[in-house]
Amino acid sequence: MGEDAAVGPRVGDGGGKRFDLFHFKGRRFDRVEDDGLAIPFGEKGDGVDLAALALQFGVEGDGPAGALERLGQPFDQLAHRHPIRPCRRPADEGCLLRPRRKGGKPAPPHGIVRSQFEGAARALAEAARRPLPFAPRYEPLAARPPGPTLAVDGSSAVLVDNGAIWVVAHRALLIDWPGPRPIEVPATITATTPNDAEGLLRARYSDGYGLETPRARTAEQFADALRSLLEWECSLAAISRAGRGGLVLVDGALRDLPEGPQRMANRLFEEAAKAGVDLIAVAKRSGIGSGMPLVAALGRDGPQSAWAVAVPDREGTWVARLHGSAPCPFRVDAPSLDAIGRLLPLSNDAVYCGYPYPLALAHNQVALTASRVADLQAGLATEVRRQAGPEAARLLGDFHDTLDRNAPG
């Protein structure tokens, strides 16, 4: 565990398994050891999929469930967020499942050798060393009152894709900040065949709004297209509701997009200008940089303060660090530097330092996580069996799932 870790009191023994509490870099963990495996998981059970943990070690006698219940954490009430997976990192980086050799030393994961990463690591190192293609001017940002704020985000996921059938889920929402805690929005479930997908999108994009119909050659693209349109509708509603002087935040980018999405973004700009609203997009990831990671490079070289750098030849696009302690800057599409200043008071949350909290709240409320997708898949299968019996349920089958469930590691 390294010198930063301190083992705490023993919780219990059962069936040859040991359960300890320990602290590591300021966080408390429970650790389960059995057959040379060490599994630290979070204080609230949010580090691993505890259902998978129960299958791995069993829940007989004083298993993981018993140990957790003595800590006041009922097993059946804990969130299952991340599946157990073989660790690919040293123990002091917080791995979830770490095989050990005799003597306590970590064993190399099966099938993983150093040489297979060397080429990719060299390419990343080369990209990180590339000089900036221009001399950046780091403009200091002054905080301005954000005023009433609305934030929009969406999410999508593929529930079924067996080549002949696509079933996808998507949802989006807008939240007021400050405002009441947002209510969870149910996901819309859409089933189609690959041949029928374009017709469904045409009815919603072209026939509904006169927009260019996006192509959907894969189930992921079909889900993304449905989500994008719903996010756009939510953004229009947010602009209308914000009122003059309001602030609307959206996830992603609004400039230098492909022709179809750019027309949708331009419509948002027009509505925002008419309503007197500052419309700002913040992208969690960005490809700007002409062959180099521009956002990361500016963050590497920039001062430890709030700043913005205008991106050359991209009017209205900045790279901005929204808090002096932020771990990274973001691409920001905004009407002005003064408008970006409105983000600073919203970007001082301890967990999401440097990222506008209303957008983080919207993301967390709408995200279709792995556990939520699994719930939707189970609900879909149950309803299909109820309505049409096992024959229809077979349409949902994909033998890849059987292979993946039984693949070693």
N, C-alpha and C positions, 0 to 999 in steps of 0.2 A: 504493500500500500504506500510505501515511501514515508519520508519523515514528516509529511504534513498530515498523516492519518494517525488517529489515536483510537485504539480499541477500547470500547466502553464495557459496561457490565454484561455478563452473559445472560441471555434471555431464557434459554432452556435447551434441553436435549431430548431427542426422540427418534427412535428407529435408526440410531447411528448418525443422525444428522445434527449439525450444530447451528444455532441461531445466535448471532451476536448483534449488538448495537455498536456502531462505530461512527466516528465523526471524520469527515474528510473535507479539508479546505472549507470549513465553516458549515458544511451540510451534514445532516444526520442521515445515516443509511442503516438499513438492516442487511445482514449478510447471511446467506445460506450456503453451507459447504456440504458437499456430499460427493464421494468418489472422485476427489481431486478437482472439483469444480467450485468456483466461487462466484456467487451472483449477488452483487449489491443492488438494491432497488430503493427507490425514493421513499421518503418519510410518509407520504400520502399514497403510496402505491402507484405513483405516476411514472415510474422508471421502466417497468416491464409489463408485459401482459401476464397478469397474475393467474389467469385461467391456464395459460401455457405453463406457467411455473408449477401449478398444481398437478398438471399432467406429467411434468418432468420429475417431480419429487413425490407425488402422491399427497393425499390429505389424510392418511391414516394417522391416528394418534396425535402426536405433537408435530404435525407437518406445518407448512407455511401458513395455512389458515389459522391453526391454533396459536402460533407465535404472534401473528398479527392481531388476533382477537384479544390477546392479553394486553396488547398495546392500545386497546380501544379502537381498533380498526376492523370492523366486521368484514370478512373476506368477500361476501356477496355484495357489498356496497361500494367496493373500490372501483375506480375507473380503470378500464383496460385500454391503454393507449398505444403501447409499443410492444410488438412481439419480441420474445427472447430471440436473440440471434448470436451466433458465434462472434466473440470479440475480435476485432482487427486492430486493437490498440493496446498499449501497455496498461497495467492495472491502475496506475495513477492518473489515467485519463478517463476513468469512470466507465470501464467496459461493463457490459451486461452479462456476458457468459464467457468465462475464461478458462480453457483447459489448462491443466498443470501437469508438468512432469513430476516424477518422484523427486522429493526434495523441495517442492514448492515453487520451482521455476516455471514460468509460463511456457507452454508448448506452442510451436508455430501452428497456426490454423491449417487444417488439411487442404492441400492443393494451392497454398499461397507461398510463393517464393519471391524474394526481393527483386530478382532480375526482371520479373514481368512488369514492374512499376517504373523501372529506370528510364525508359524512353519517355513516358508520360511526364515523369518528374522533371526531366531535362527541358521538355517543351514548356512546362509551367514556369520553371525557373527563368527560362529565356524571356517569356512574356512579361514576367515580373520585373526584369531588368531593363526593358525597353524604355528609352527616354521619352518624355512627353513630346508630342509633335508641335507644341506651341508653348509660349511663355505664359503661364496662367496668371491671372490677376485675382487674388483672393480678396473679395469684397467682404468687409466685416458686416455682419447682420445685426440689426437692432431689433429688439423684441417690440412687437406691437400687439395691442389687444386683439385677440382673435374674433371676439364677438360671437353671436350665435353661429354654430357650426353644424353642418350635416356631412356625414361620411357614407360612402357607398362602396360595397365590395360584394363579390360573388364567388361561387365555387361550383365545380362540376366533377363528375366521376363516371366511369364506365362500370356498370353492374354486370352486364353480360356482353360478350363479344366472342361468338363461336364461329365467325365467318359468315353465317347465314342470318343471324339475328343480332341486332344491337339493342341493348336496353341501357339508357343513361339516366343520370340524375343531375339536376342543376337547381340552383337557387341563388338569390341575391337579396340584399336588403339595404335600406338606408336608415341611419340612426341619427338622432339629435344629440348634440353635445353642447352644454350640459342637458341632461334629460333623463327620463326614467330608464331603468334597465330594459334593453330591447328584448322583445319576445321572440323566441326561436321560430323561424320560418320553415315550414315543411318543404322538403325538396319535391320538385315536380319530376315524375318518372315518365319517360317517353320511350316507347318501343317502336322499332322500325326494322326494315330490311335495308341493306346497303343500297339497293336500287330505288327505294322509296324515300331515302333520306333527303335527297336534293329537293324533291317536291314539297316535303314538310318545311324545309328552310325557305323555299321560295314563297310559300304562303305567308310566312311570318315576316320575312324581310321585304321582298319586292311587293307583294300584294298588300301587305299591311302598312308599309311606310315608304314605299318607293325606293328602297335601298338595294344596293347590289347584293345578290345572293352569294354567300360564301360557299366555296367548294368543301365537301366533306368526304374525303376518300377513306377516312378511318373513323372508328367509333369515337376516338378521342377528339378528332376535329369536329365531329357532329355535336358532341357534348360542349365543346368550347364555343361553338357558334350559338347554341341555345343560351349558354350563360352570358356571352357577350351582349346579346340583344337584351336580355333581362337587366343586366347592369346598365346598359344605355337607357332603358326605360326608367330605371330607378334614378339615374343621374338627372334626366329631364325633370322628374318629379321633385328631386331635391332642389334644383335651381328654381323651380316655380315656388316652392315652399320657403326658400331661404329669405326672400325679400331683399330689398335694396340694402347694400352694405353687408350682406351675409357672406359666409364662406362655405364653399362646397369642396370636399376632398374626395378624390377618386383614386383607386388603386391602378397602377400601371402608367402608361404613357399616352399622351394626346397629340403628339407632333411627330412628323416624319414616319408616318405609318403607311402601310400599303393603301392603295387607292380606296377600296371599299371602307375599311375602318377609319381612314382619314376623313371621309365624307361624314361619317357618323360623329367623329370628334368635332368637325367644323360646325355641325349643327348644335352641339353643346356650347361651343364658343359663342355662336350667334345668340343663343338663348341667354347665356350668362351676361353678355354685353347689354342686351336689352333690359335685363332685370337688374343690372348694377351689382352683380355678384362676382366675387373673386373665385374662379374655378381653378383648382390646383390639382395636379396629378403627381403622385409620389410612387416611384417604381422601386420595388424591392430588389429587382435585378435588372441589369441593363447591358446591352451589347454595344453601346456607343464607344467609339475609340479607334476606328480604322485599324483593326488588327492588334490592338493592345487593350488591356483592361483599364480604360480611362478613369472610371469612377474610383477604383481601388488605388490607382497611381496618384490621383489628386489627393485622396485621403492620406496616402503614405507621406507625401511631401508637404501637406498643408499644416497650418498652425493648429494648436489644440484650443480652438475657440470656434464660435459659430461663424461660418463664412459661406459664401457662394461664389462659384466660378462660372461665368458665361461660357457655354460651349461654342466654339467658332462655327460659323455657317449654319447654326441651328437657332434661329430666333425664338426666344421664349423658353429655351431649355438651359437649365443650370445643373451643375453638380453642387450639392449643398450639404454641409455638416450643420445639423440643427441643434447641436448641443456640444459644448466644449469637451464633455466626457463621452461623447458618442463613440462606439466602436468603429463606425464606418459612416461615410456620407451616402447620399442617395441622389439619383437623377430626379430632378424636380422640373415639371413643366408648369410655368406660372406666368401671369401677366406682367409682373414687375418684381423687383427686389423688395419693395415695401410689402407686397403681398406675401412673399416668402417669410418676411419677418413676423407675420401673423401665426406662423407655424411654431415659433420658438416656445411660447408659453404652453403649447400643447405637447411638447416633445421632451419633457423632463421627468417622465415616469421612470422609476428606478429599474423596472424590468425591461422597458422598451425605450431606453434612453436614446434620444436622437431620432425617434420615429414618432409621428403624430399619434397620440393615444386614441383619438376617435377612430382612426383607421385600424389600429390594432384591435380595438374592441369590436369593430365591424367584422374584421377577419375572423376573430375567435368565435364570434357568434354564428358565422355562416359557413365556416370551413367544413368540408366533408372529409373527415379524418378516416383513417383505415378502419377504426372500430365502428364508425357511423356507416361506412360503406358496407361492412359486414352485416350490420343490422338491417340495412335496406335490402341487401341480397337475400337474407333470410325471410324478411317480410314478403318480398316478391315471390319467392318460391312457395311460401305458404298460401298466398292468395291465388297463384296460378293453379295449384293443386286443388284448392277449394272450388274454384270456378270451373275448371276443365279437367281435373283429374291428372293422374300420373303421366298420361300420354303427352299432354301439353307441357307438363313440367320437364319432360325430356328435351324440349326445345331450348331450355336454359343450360343444358349440359355442355361442358367443355372438358375434354379429357386432359388438357393441360393442367387443370386444377388437381386432378388425381395424381398426375406425375409430380407436380410441385409439392403436394402435401407429403409425398413419400420419398422425395429426393433427400439424400444424406446431407447433413449440415444445415 
